[in-house]
Amino acid sequence: MADAVIGALRVNLGMNAGEFERGANAAERRLGAFGKSFKQLEKTIAAAAGAIAASMAATFSVQSVLAALKQVDAIGKAAQAAGVSAEAFSAMAFAAEMSDVSVETLSASLARFNRTIAESARPSSDAALAFQLLGVAVRDSGGNFRDTSEILADVADRFAGYADGANKAALRRSCLADPAPR
């Protein structure tokens, strides 16, 4: 009887081993198919990531160009309002920002300076007297107002030669339409 039980166990184990081997082979095939699908998915994701990256780069480039154009337009408008060339305004804006002065403050100061230049057309005005004391001509030989940036450069040169004090402060207030003493 023991031989019969052992024989049955051998048959049963053999059958179970065969089923196990068939199951393992099927699992291996499925795993291989899954691996192929995964590799295809990896390729698809890589292609999509590349397309997204290219799209983002293009968007960033377009946004950068648009931002630069807006800045150039803003400089052009501010320069026109200040009565100076865009190149001169850009240089002044850079110098102002390096001195912790905002572009808005620069624009407002240039607007005041232009009003002072216009006021100097009246010979009896404080502005005309201030420019005369500084030795700065606001008009060219043809009688036209000189470029604002040229007048400003001349005023800056003259101020550089003055000692600090009440006279310099008074001239600055009159010439630059600066209401607050410093």
Order of alpha helices (4+ residues) and beta strands (2+ residues): alpha-alpha-alpha-alpha-alpha-alpha
